[in-house]
Amino acid sequence: MAGGANLAVFVAASLVLIVTPGPDMLYVIARGIAQGRTTAIVASLGISSGLLVHTTLAAFGLSVLLSQSVAAFLVVKYAGAAYLLYLGVRALLSKGDLLLPHGMASVRPGVAFRQGFLSNVLNPKAALFVQAFLPQFVVPGRGDTVGQVLLLGLLLIAMGLAFHILVAFGAGRLGGWLRRQPRVNAWLRWLTGGTFIGLGLRLALPERR
């Protein structure tokens, strides 16, 4: 695993991205509003399971690339950085408002888990994000690549799950507050966009050994 400074950057960036409302968070809020915290927590577990699939695929895919060619690994890493820059610019230019889904039908907890899982694992944007984000913090030659990606991914999943459980407990109040605070959207948009751009630009700096 990379050094403590690298890990600190990873944790800080992950926290910013986790607390920014996206499809996963909005689904948890919607389930919490519609059916209460238990169903929302189950949905959170489904989302985390989907993210685990993306993390596993990223870990072993990067391992294969690195075993074939360090240059191929760097191509993936820099392509991921470019994607993060694209996400950041798009977030800054976006004018959309945060909208919570209305009229969501009630479902059994097992269905909520499956919906959360499928909404994440079948989301190509989620797969692309994991492939782009995690490699930025992998250091070839400092331990097993698979282990590094899995550890980073599990840390990201654990932080995301903990936050989503908190969201599930306060879903009703949080959903209502978000609707009453349209300016929050602009602030979160700039925060998220700046984080993505910062992660992308980070690769332009000389790597410290």
Protein Blocks (a to p, Z undefined) as FASTA:
>chain_A
ZZfklmmmmmmmmmmmmmpccfklmmmmmmmmmnojklmmmmmmmmmmmmmmmmmmmmmm
mmmmmmmomklmmmmmmmmmmmmmmmmmmmmmpcbdcdddehiacddfklmmmmmmmmmm
mmmklmmmmmmmmmmmccghiacfklmmmmmmmmmmmmmmmmmmmmmmmmmmmmmmmmmm
mmlmmmmmmmmmmmmmmmmmmmmpccdZZ
